[in-house]
Amino acid sequence: MLYFHYCKKGRPINDFLIEEEYKKILIDGRENIKMHFWYSTDNIFIRVKLGIVKGELDYTNIVFIFEDKEIKVNRFGAIQDWPDGFCDTSPKLAEELLCSAMKKKRLERG
């Protein structure tokens, strides 16, 4: 079972090293023992979910942990009950950017 903790004290993984980190996870995941990983950036969680969808990881052996709550991922890499604050900074910023751009475009058109 692989446990991925999302927390402030976790390791940040920069985008240039995401695949290297993911390969380590794949190797560790073959051990068939409990492994815990602590991260503070959402990119690794997105990569793990992609790995589930591609069949590289078994979703039944993956648990995300946020604020001491276990979060299950399904075979499509989806989370049914997404907790507020869990890996949601990037999507929120993207949504705000899109809404602000649309508003600006409407204002410029008059």
Secondary structure as UniProt FT lines:
FT   STRAND          2..11
FT   HELIX           15..17
FT   HELIX           18..29
FT   TURN            30..31
FT   STRAND          35..39
FT   HELIX           43..53
FT   TURN            54..55
FT   HELIX           59..61
FT   STRAND          62..66
FT   TURN            67..68
FT   STRAND          69..72
FT   TURN            75..76
FT   TURN            84..85
FT   HELIX           89..109
//
